[in-house]
């Protein structure tokens, strides 16, 4: 070409902008990429980065500059689309995507549709130019995002933080609570790739106004009625241990979808992100049976998914709480019954000798009766566990599957799923007894109260009352997703043998539920936000931000008995 044309072309290129910032700040486009702090700025430094990317200053054996992985450290809300360095396939990494798929080298020409985030690719007709450097094999399985997520960074979660969720804006995480959560996550939790959700805490019902009772269903019904909820769902509250269960249709899904380095059937974890079972064989056995249940219930094909996430109770309680029973509950019961028996016997003998100890003997008799009731309170929740045959799973939420967070389904849908699982694998999965109640139907409400009374009289823990819909809102915003109504004898385990003595009960009636309720709402919002981010295939750090937030909130100073 002529010198004039070359000069004109050079001037044209020099006048081009270093990058474009589009769609109200949601999208940035640069030839070789751009850091978050550079977006919207103009300087020689920004221009050089946008044109050539970032290098380490070294050269490889092919004489090419060694590239720094700026995308792995990107944390911006603006999506960045770039090229310059060809890749095998265009993949999102931390809200950035390289769409240079090496057309000139015989790869493909790739375009991104925005805002749909759809990729369109056309194979090259031929290799137009041989690359100087052969395409590198990543060496480890999983997507580019999974490789970037191998290691999470503490700076993404520590310090005082605010997390925005779809249900609640600006949820604050205190610095000291974040520090506590970091300790648990670092030392005790399962690998973070499995932790796509942590179950929220649940508030108890308001204190009952009836003599001799701390909790009763009437207050739960009034609570939702006052918030203009016409129907509620009642679910039996199993006395087990809460668990999150990630289930994969095949072991390789753990690598392909969750980003693990080795295949696995799934993971069962506690409310604090720890492995539920110390025995790996026990977990594998349960996951295998639950996989068969999902197959028998035809969930895989119906939901078009390769993975499922359940919120469940695992029974018996003693499977997880045997140490607590042996070292706390049983010694308290034994010492109380022995000491009070001796005291009652002494007072009774003194009374026979003419000493006026009648009121004292009656006092000890009453306390002894409560101690014996305490000793029996946990018996329905205990049985020997020698293997997987002795463990039962009671799922009550199917929280998510590929492409869907099932918070848009009513609780009746979740209960129906649980019943199908139990029917398909009755040896390991048990259905939860439940019913729906019209709060305007007096007879139905009375019948529901009787159902709870019968349930707890037979040794059941109690029930959970929920709005008919998974998410409910009122005039003042988000409504409690559930309140628990615990039985009289179960509460003896929580508050102690003599909690229902008149003087103690009067004091317990002053318990403050406000902080617990606020905590339940924040954890509920964070839990669903984590799932929405995972289903949307956002980076693990974004999912983990919410999961970490739930765990951090658990460090708040709230009465654990509530």
SETIKOL-194946 format. One record per residue (C-alpha): residue number from 0; x, y, z. Coordinates in pm, whole numbers, m for minus. Layout:
! residues N
ZARO     n        X        Y        Z
ZARO   NUM        X        Y        Z
...
***
This chain:
! residues 562
ZARO     n        X        Y        Z
ZARO     0        0        0        0
ZARO     1      105      360      m48
ZARO     2      269      560      225
ZARO     3      m38      786      234
ZARO     4     m268      490      298
ZARO     5      m37      357      567
ZARO     6      m29      693      739
ZARO     7     m407      719      720
ZARO     8     m451      367      863
ZARO     9     m204      440     1141
ZARO    10     m386      760     1233
ZARO    11     m719      577     1229
ZARO    12     m593      307     1465
ZARO    13     m434      563     1695
ZARO    14     m764      751     1727
ZARO    15     m958      438     1829
ZARO    16    m1073      420     2190
ZARO    17     m894      182     2420
ZARO    18    m1222       15     2521
ZARO    19    m1597       55     2509
ZARO    20    m1820       74     2813
ZARO    21    m2174      m19     2712
ZARO    22    m2525      m97     2836
ZARO    23    m2524      145     3126
ZARO    24    m2195       16     3261
ZARO    25    m2289     m353     3245
ZARO    26    m2049     m442     2963
ZARO    27    m1692     m348     2871
ZARO    28    m1524     m453     2547
ZARO    29    m1146     m437     2502
ZARO    30     m907     m608     2263
ZARO    31     m695     m782     2526
ZARO    32     m895     m722     2844
ZARO    33     m917     m459     3113
ZARO    34     m899     m444     3492
ZARO    35    m1193     m322     3699
ZARO    36    m1007       m7     3810
ZARO    37     m935       87     3449
ZARO    38    m1288       74     3311
ZARO    39    m1411      417     3201
ZARO    40    m1065      573     3230
ZARO    41     m826      693     2963
ZARO    42     m447      688     3005
ZARO    43     m142      535     2837
ZARO    44     m145      260     3100
ZARO    45     m510      174     3028
ZARO    46     m451      182     2653
ZARO    47     m148      m47     2673
ZARO    48     m338     m296     2891
ZARO    49     m644     m294     2663
ZARO    50     m428     m349     2352
ZARO    51     m172     m598     2478
ZARO    52     m302     m741     2805
ZARO    53      m85     m811     3107
ZARO    54      245     m996     3104
ZARO    55      490    m1105     3371
ZARO    56      792     m961     3190
ZARO    57      919    m1310     3105
ZARO    58      928    m1493     2772
ZARO    59      855    m1861     2715
ZARO    60     1050    m2117     2512
ZARO    61      869    m2000     2197
ZARO    62      985    m1643     2247
ZARO    63      637    m1523     2338
ZARO    64      557    m1311     2647
ZARO    65      426    m1502     2950
ZARO    66       71    m1389     3021
ZARO    67      m51    m1291     3368
ZARO    68     m397    m1426     3448
ZARO    69     m573    m1097     3522
ZARO    70     m918    m1256     3472
ZARO    71     m861    m1492     3767
ZARO    72     m835    m1188     3995
ZARO    73    m1120     m990     3836
ZARO    74    m1399     m898     4079
ZARO    75    m1592     m634     3885
ZARO    76    m1967     m616     3829
ZARO    77    m1908     m505     3469
ZARO    78    m1879     m798     3228
ZARO    79    m1560     m784     3019
ZARO    80    m1541     m929     2667
ZARO    81    m1194     m952     2511
ZARO    82     m963    m1156     2288
ZARO    83     m599    m1125     2175
ZARO    84     m487    m1461     2317
ZARO    85     m669    m1754     2150
ZARO    86     m843    m2013     2365
ZARO    87     m985    m2356     2286
ZARO    88    m1341    m2251     2372
ZARO    89    m1499    m1930     2496
ZARO    90    m1590    m1964     2865
ZARO    91    m1696    m1719     3134
ZARO    92    m1439    m1668     3408
ZARO    93    m1520    m1425     3689
ZARO    94    m1758    m1224     3469
ZARO    95    m1504    m1205     3185
ZARO    96    m1495    m1398     2860
ZARO    97    m1230    m1434     2590
ZARO    98    m1400    m1489     2253
ZARO    99    m1080    m1526     2051
ZARO   100    m1112    m1891     1954
ZARO   101     m827    m1887     1703
ZARO   102    m1004    m1863     1369
ZARO   103     m682    m1770     1192
ZARO   104     m517    m2082     1338
ZARO   105     m796    m2310     1217
ZARO   106    m1017    m2278     1525
ZARO   107    m1344    m2087     1505
ZARO   108    m1486    m1740     1480
ZARO   109    m1694    m1668     1791
ZARO   110    m1938    m1389     1873
ZARO   111    m2125    m1306     2191
ZARO   112    m2489    m1196     2187
ZARO   113    m2560     m940     2456
ZARO   114    m2749     m921     2690
ZARO   115    m2854    m1283     2628
ZARO   116    m2494    m1399     2684
ZARO   117    m2536    m1647     2401
ZARO   118    m2232    m1762     2205
ZARO   119    m2238    m1811     1828
ZARO   120    m1945    m1991     1670
ZARO   121    m1850    m2076     1310
ZARO   122    m1563    m2318     1240
ZARO   123    m1275    m2188     1033
ZARO   124    m1264    m2317      674
ZARO   125     m894    m2388      709
ZARO   126     m582    m2298      901
ZARO   127     m484    m1960      764
ZARO   128     m164    m1937      965
ZARO   129       21    m2193     1173
ZARO   130       53    m2091     1540
ZARO   131      400    m2042     1684
ZARO   132      292    m2210     2006
ZARO   133       82    m2531     2026
ZARO   134     m244    m2510     2220
ZARO   135     m181    m2589     2585
ZARO   136     m364    m2870     2764
ZARO   137     m508    m2736     3096
ZARO   138     m399    m3061     3262
ZARO   139     m684    m3058     3514
ZARO   140    m1050    m3138     3452
ZARO   141    m1333    m2891     3468
ZARO   142    m1427    m2562     3307
ZARO   143    m1210    m2252     3298
ZARO   144    m1424    m2108     3578
ZARO   145    m1378    m2424     3784
ZARO   146    m1002    m2396     3741
ZARO   147    m1015    m2032     3853
ZARO   148    m1221    m2142     4155
ZARO   149     m970    m2400     4279
ZARO   150     m865    m2158     4548
ZARO   151    m1088    m1904     4720
ZARO   152     m934    m1589     4860
ZARO   153     m982    m1469     5216
ZARO   154    m1000    m1107     5106
ZARO   155    m1328    m1186     4931
ZARO   156    m1501    m1261     5262
ZARO   157    m1315    m1106     5556
ZARO   158    m1381     m767     5712
ZARO   159    m1714     m591     5742
ZARO   160    m1918     m659     5432
ZARO   161    m2260     m591     5280
ZARO   162    m2426     m848     5059
ZARO   163    m2710     m759     4825
ZARO   164    m2971    m1028     4765
ZARO   165    m3288    m1046     4559
ZARO   166    m3501    m1074     4874
ZARO   167    m3320     m832     5106
ZARO   168    m3075     m553     5017
ZARO   169    m2753     m476     5202
ZARO   170    m2727     m759     5452
ZARO   171    m2444     m661     5687
ZARO   172    m2180     m912     5794
ZARO   173    m1981     m796     6097
ZARO   174    m1603     m826     6083
ZARO   175    m1585    m1038     6399
ZARO   176    m1850    m1276     6267
ZARO   177    m1663    m1311     5939
ZARO   178    m1351    m1404     6135
ZARO   179    m1540    m1680     6318
ZARO   180    m1680    m1814     5992
ZARO   181    m1335    m1813     5833
ZARO   182    m1207    m2029     6119
ZARO   183    m1484    m2286     6066
ZARO   184    m1459    m2284     5687
ZARO   185    m1081    m2315     5688
ZARO   186    m1053    m2594     5942
ZARO   187    m1374    m2794     5947
ZARO   188    m1592    m2744     5639
ZARO   189    m1617    m2969     5335
ZARO   190    m1460    m2844     5012
ZARO   191    m1639    m2521     4916
ZARO   192    m1742    m2650     4573
ZARO   193    m2011    m2857     4748
ZARO   194    m2137    m2571     4966
ZARO   195    m2383    m2405     4733
ZARO   196    m2628    m2344     5019
ZARO   197    m2652    m2354     5398
ZARO   198    m2996    m2400     5557
ZARO   199    m3124    m2097     5751
ZARO   200    m3215    m2098     6116
ZARO   201    m3581    m2100     6217
ZARO   202    m3765    m1891     6474
ZARO   203    m4003    m2040     6730
ZARO   204    m4361    m1929     6759
ZARO   205    m4463    m1652     6997
ZARO   206    m4500    m1752     7361
ZARO   207    m4832    m1915     7437
ZARO   208    m5078    m1734     7659
ZARO   209    m5219    m2059     7794
ZARO   210    m5118    m2163     8147
ZARO   211    m4853    m2434     8160
ZARO   212    m4748    m2396     7797
ZARO   213    m4456    m2219     7632
ZARO   214    m4541    m2292     7268
ZARO   215    m4871    m2385     7102
ZARO   216    m5011    m2378     6744
ZARO   217    m5266    m2103     6812
ZARO   218    m4994    m1837     6813
ZARO   219    m4849    m1965     6483
ZARO   220    m5187    m1944     6314
ZARO   221    m5243    m1595     6452
ZARO   222    m4897    m1487     6336
ZARO   223    m4967    m1571     5972
ZARO   224    m5332    m1466     5983
ZARO   225    m5226    m1119     6102
ZARO   226    m4992    m1100     5802
ZARO   227    m5278    m1176     5564
ZARO   228    m5175    m1532     5481
ZARO   229    m5493    m1728     5411
ZARO   230    m5341    m2077     5402
ZARO   231    m5054    m2243     5583
ZARO   232    m4877    m2575     5552
ZARO   233    m4806    m2783     5863
ZARO   234    m4515    m3024     5852
ZARO   235    m4415    m3278     6113
ZARO   236    m4084    m3172     6268
ZARO   237    m3863    m3478     6275
ZARO   238    m3629    m3506     6568
ZARO   239    m3319    m3564     6362
ZARO   240    m3024    m3355     6249
ZARO   241    m3057    m3096     5972
ZARO   242    m2856    m3169     5660
ZARO   243    m2797    m3035     5312
ZARO   244    m2764    m3308     5051
ZARO   245    m2610    m3255     4708
ZARO   246    m2688    m3557     4491
ZARO   247    m2529    m3625     4152
ZARO   248    m2692    m3848     3892
ZARO   249    m2347    m3987     3808
ZARO   250    m2012    m3942     3978
ZARO   251    m1859    m3743     3692
ZARO   252    m2113    m3462     3752
ZARO   253    m1907    m3365     4056
ZARO   254    m1624    m3274     3818
ZARO   255    m1824    m3134     3527
ZARO   256    m2073    m2922     3721
ZARO   257    m1932    m2867     4068
ZARO   258    m1568    m2826     3973
ZARO   259    m1419    m3099     4189
ZARO   260    m1102    m3273     4074
ZARO   261    m1229    m3625     4142
ZARO   262    m1567    m3791     4072
ZARO   263    m1812    m3830     4361
ZARO   264    m2177    m3919     4420
ZARO   265    m2242    m3599     4613
ZARO   266    m2206    m3463     4965
ZARO   267    m2406    m3459     5288
ZARO   268    m2321    m3165     5512
ZARO   269    m2442    m3006     5835
ZARO   270    m2589    m2659     5889
ZARO   271    m2237    m2532     5950
ZARO   272    m2086    m2683     5637
ZARO   273    m1912    m2978     5800
ZARO   274    m1927    m3332     5668
ZARO   275    m2231    m3497     5826
ZARO   276    m2070    m3840     5847
ZARO   277    m1717    m3922     5953
ZARO   278    m1760    m4261     5786
ZARO   279    m1725    m4215     5409
ZARO   280    m1886    m4555     5346
ZARO   281    m2198    m4445     5535
ZARO   282    m2230    m4135     5320
ZARO   283    m2173    m4328     4998
ZARO   284    m2433    m4585     5097
ZARO   285    m2695    m4321     5169
ZARO   286    m2623    m4126     4851
ZARO   287    m2648    m4447     4650
ZARO   288    m2992    m4518     4794
ZARO   289    m3108    m4161     4747
ZARO   290    m2988    m4176     4386
ZARO   291    m3205    m4485     4335
ZARO   292    m3496    m4302     4497
ZARO   293    m3456    m4010     4256
ZARO   294    m3438    m4254     3966
ZARO   295    m3749    m4438     4086
ZARO   296    m3935    m4109     4129
ZARO   297    m3826    m4011     3775
ZARO   298    m3690    m3678     3898
ZARO   299    m3381    m3673     3677
ZARO   300    m3576    m3674     3353
ZARO   301    m3871    m3470     3480
ZARO   302    m3647    m3185     3596
ZARO   303    m3390    m3233     3317
ZARO   304    m3106    m3225     3564
ZARO   305    m2792    m3411     3661
ZARO   306    m2790    m3293     4020
ZARO   307    m3032    m3218     4304
ZARO   308    m3005    m3028     4630
ZARO   309    m3221    m3135     4924
ZARO   310    m3290    m2981     5262
ZARO   311    m3356    m3272     5495
ZARO   312    m3350    m3423     5842
ZARO   313    m3138    m3731     5901
ZARO   314    m3258    m3970     6168
ZARO   315    m3204    m4086     6434
ZARO   316    m3095    m3783     6631
ZARO   317    m2856    m4010     6819
ZARO   318    m2661    m4075     6497
ZARO   319    m2519    m3726     6528
ZARO   320    m2589    m3643     6894
ZARO   321    m2474    m3960     7074
ZARO   322    m2188    m3772     7242
ZARO   323    m2423    m3494     7350
ZARO   324    m2663    m3748     7499
ZARO   325    m2388    m3944     7675
ZARO   326    m2202    m3643     7815
ZARO   327    m2476    m3390     7879
ZARO   328    m2835    m3513     7880
ZARO   329    m2785    m3854     8043
ZARO   330    m2558    m3730     8327
ZARO   331    m2799    m3445     8407
ZARO   332    m3091    m3686     8419
ZARO   333    m2906    m3943     8631
ZARO   334    m2771    m3694     8884
ZARO   335    m3104    m3511     8910
ZARO   336    m3304    m3828     8970
ZARO   337    m3055    m3961     9223
ZARO   338    m3020    m3637     9419
ZARO   339    m3392    m3562     9421
ZARO   340    m3479    m3921     9514
ZARO   341    m3248    m3901     9815
ZARO   342    m3387    m3559     9913
ZARO   343    m3749    m3674     9875
ZARO   344    m3681    m3990    10072
ZARO   345    m3521    m3789    10355
ZARO   346    m3811    m3542    10367
ZARO   347    m4063    m3828    10368
ZARO   348    m3887    m4010    10655
ZARO   349    m3870    m3687    10853
ZARO   350    m4242    m3635    10798
ZARO   351    m4310    m3982    10940
ZARO   352    m4119    m3885    11253
ZARO   353    m4348    m3587    11302
ZARO   354    m4127    m3318    11149
ZARO   355    m4329    m3071    10941
ZARO   356    m4168    m3142    10602
ZARO   357    m4485    m3199    10401
ZARO   358    m4440    m2898    10166
ZARO   359    m4072    m2980    10125
ZARO   360    m4149    m3345    10039
ZARO   361    m4409    m3230     9785
ZARO   362    m4155    m2989     9636
ZARO   363    m3898    m3264     9590
ZARO   364    m4163    m3501     9451
ZARO   365    m4258    m3242     9189
ZARO   366    m3899    m3185     9089
ZARO   367    m3833    m3561     9076
ZARO   368    m4131    m3605     8846
ZARO   369    m3990    m3345     8606
ZARO   370    m3644    m3504     8618
ZARO   371    m3794    m3842     8522
ZARO   372    m3982    m3678     8236
ZARO   373    m3655    m3523     8121
ZARO   374    m3486    m3866     8124
ZARO   375    m3757    m4000     7893
ZARO   376    m3774    m3700     7662
ZARO   377    m3505    m3810     7417
ZARO   378    m3593    m4180     7408
ZARO   379    m3816    m4157     7093
ZARO   380    m3525    m4000     6905
ZARO   381    m3267    m4268     6984
ZARO   382    m3199    m4607     6829
ZARO   383    m2884    m4810     6759
ZARO   384    m2696    m4730     6439
ZARO   385    m2463    m4997     6307
ZARO   386    m2485    m4926     5936
ZARO   387    m2662    m4752     5653
ZARO   388    m2976    m4964     5708
ZARO   389    m3035    m4785     6038
ZARO   390    m3029    m4432     5891
ZARO   391    m3339    m4258     5757
ZARO   392    m3359    m3946     5540
ZARO   393    m3662    m3717     5563
ZARO   394    m3637    m3459     5281
ZARO   395    m3872    m3162     5303
ZARO   396    m3735    m2927     5035
ZARO   397    m3601    m2995     4689
ZARO   398    m3418    m2665     4680
ZARO   399    m3259    m2664     4338
ZARO   400    m3170    m2857     4025
ZARO   401    m2999    m2761     3701
ZARO   402    m3142    m2436     3573
ZARO   403    m3393    m2387     3855
ZARO   404    m3420    m2276     4217
ZARO   405    m3747    m2424     4337
ZARO   406    m3846    m2138     4564
ZARO   407    m4115    m2060     4307
ZARO   408    m4297    m2383     4397
ZARO   409    m4549    m2409     4685
ZARO   410    m4466    m2625     4983
ZARO   411    m4723    m2879     4866
ZARO   412    m4501    m2942     4562
ZARO   413    m4197    m3005     4784
ZARO   414    m4395    m3241     5005
ZARO   415    m4519    m3432     4700
ZARO   416    m4159    m3475     4581
ZARO   417    m4063    m3612     4925
ZARO   418    m4352    m3860     4914
ZARO   419    m4243    m3985     4571
ZARO   420    m3889    m4038     4698
ZARO   421    m4016    m4228     5002
ZARO   422    m4239    m4447     4785
ZARO   423    m3944    m4528     4558
ZARO   424    m3701    m4613     4841
ZARO   425    m3898    m4677     5164
ZARO   426    m3606    m4849     5336
ZARO   427    m3405    m4526     5357
ZARO   428    m3637    m4234     5278
ZARO   429    m3933    m4148     5500
ZARO   430    m4217    m3914     5412
ZARO   431    m4302    m3622     5634
ZARO   432    m4660    m3603     5760
ZARO   433    m4814    m3274     5654
ZARO   434    m5136    m3093     5584
ZARO   435    m5259    m2763     5445
ZARO   436    m5492    m2550     5656
ZARO   437    m5732    m2274     5559
ZARO   438    m5691    m2021     5841
ZARO   439    m6046    m1894     5792
ZARO   440    m6189    m2240     5854
ZARO   441    m6245    m2269     6229
ZARO   442    m6301    m2644     6220
ZARO   443    m5988    m2703     6014
ZARO   444    m5781    m2494     6256
ZARO   445    m5915    m2685     6557
ZARO   446    m5841    m3013     6381
ZARO   447    m5486    m2896     6312
ZARO   448    m5435    m2811     6679
ZARO   449    m5553    m3159     6772
ZARO   450    m5313    m3307     6516
ZARO   451    m5020    m3125     6677
ZARO   452    m5127    m3232     7026
ZARO   453    m5149    m3597     6920
ZARO   454    m4815    m3573     6742
ZARO   455    m4632    m3435     7044
ZARO   456    m4812    m3658     7295
ZARO   457    m4680    m3958     7102
ZARO   458    m4324    m3830     7146
ZARO   459    m4288    m3615     6836
ZARO   460    m4079    m3299     6847
ZARO   461    m4354    m3077     6710
ZARO   462    m4434    m2918     6377
ZARO   463    m4325    m2642     6142
ZARO   464    m4583    m2392     6016
ZARO   465    m4516    m2226     5681
ZARO   466    m4701    m2000     5442
ZARO   467    m4846    m2196     5150
ZARO   468    m4595    m2032     4916
ZARO   469    m4221    m2076     4960
ZARO   470    m4166    m1699     4972
ZARO   471    m4429    m1476     5134
ZARO   472    m4438    m1099     5159
ZARO   473    m4658     m867     5362
ZARO   474    m4704     m495     5408
ZARO   475    m4371     m471     5590
ZARO   476    m4174     m692     5353
ZARO   477    m4054    m1049     5376
ZARO   478    m4252    m1274     5612
ZARO   479    m4097    m1550     5819
ZARO   480    m4065    m1852     5586
ZARO   481    m4144    m2083     5878
ZARO   482    m4199    m2091     6253
ZARO   483    m4155    m2398     6470
ZARO   484    m4403    m2509     6733
ZARO   485    m4229    m2752     6966
ZARO   486    m4393    m3000     7197
ZARO   487    m4399    m2971     7574
ZARO   488    m4166    m3264     7641
ZARO   489    m3921    m3177     7366
ZARO   490    m3886    m2829     7517
ZARO   491    m3771    m2999     7836
ZARO   492    m3456    m3101     7650
ZARO   493    m3402    m2746     7528
ZARO   494    m3472    m2548     7846
ZARO   495    m3405    m2805     8117
ZARO   496    m3605    m3049     8334
ZARO   497    m3792    m2781     8527
ZARO   498    m3857    m2530     8251
ZARO   499    m4235    m2561     8291
ZARO   500    m4239    m2496     8665
ZARO   501    m4454    m2183     8714
ZARO   502    m4170    m1953     8821
ZARO   503    m3943    m2068     8539
ZARO   504    m4216    m2051     8279
ZARO   505    m4297    m1695     8377
ZARO   506    m3937    m1598     8315
ZARO   507    m3921    m1781     7981
ZARO   508    m4229    m1596     7862
ZARO   509    m4010    m1286     7845
ZARO   510    m3782    m1438     7580
ZARO   511    m3706    m1195     7296
ZARO   512    m3783    m1333     6951
ZARO   513    m3702    m1020     6749
ZARO   514    m3329    m1086     6694
ZARO   515    m3393    m1452     6612
ZARO   516    m3660    m1358     6358
ZARO   517    m3434    m1101     6193
ZARO   518    m3155    m1357     6175
ZARO   519    m3385    m1617     6016
ZARO   520    m3490    m1375     5743
ZARO   521    m3135    m1270     5660
ZARO   522    m3012    m1630     5644
ZARO   523    m3310    m1729     5430
ZARO   524    m3237    m1448     5184
ZARO   525    m2866    m1532     5170
ZARO   526    m2934    m1903     5120
ZARO   527    m3160    m1846     4821
ZARO   528    m2922    m1587     4677
ZARO   529    m2641    m1844     4688
ZARO   530    m2856    m2090     4496
ZARO   531    m2960    m1834     4237
ZARO   532    m2597    m1747     4177
ZARO   533    m2495    m2113     4147
ZARO   534    m2775    m2195     3905
ZARO   535    m2678    m1889     3700
ZARO   536    m2324    m2035     3691
ZARO   537    m2165    m1738     3862
ZARO   538    m1812    m1780     4002
ZARO   539    m1781    m1990     4314
ZARO   540    m1657    m1689     4513
ZARO   541    m1993    m1520     4445
ZARO   542    m2185    m1825     4563
ZARO   543    m1956    m1870     4857
ZARO   544    m1995    m1507     4960
ZARO   545    m2357    m1582     5054
ZARO   546    m2287    m1923     5207
ZARO   547    m2007    m1770     5411
ZARO   548    m2248    m1496     5515
ZARO   549    m2496    m1749     5656
ZARO   550    m2222    m1913     5859
ZARO   551    m2097    m1575     5980
ZARO   552    m2445    m1476     6097
ZARO   553    m2458    m1792     6307
ZARO   554    m2195    m1628     6531
ZARO   555    m2435    m1355     6639
ZARO   556    m2521    m1352     7008
ZARO   557    m2869    m1501     7004
ZARO   558    m3008    m1751     7252
ZARO   559    m2936    m2091     7090
ZARO   560    m3241    m2241     7261
ZARO   561    m3477    m2037     7044
***
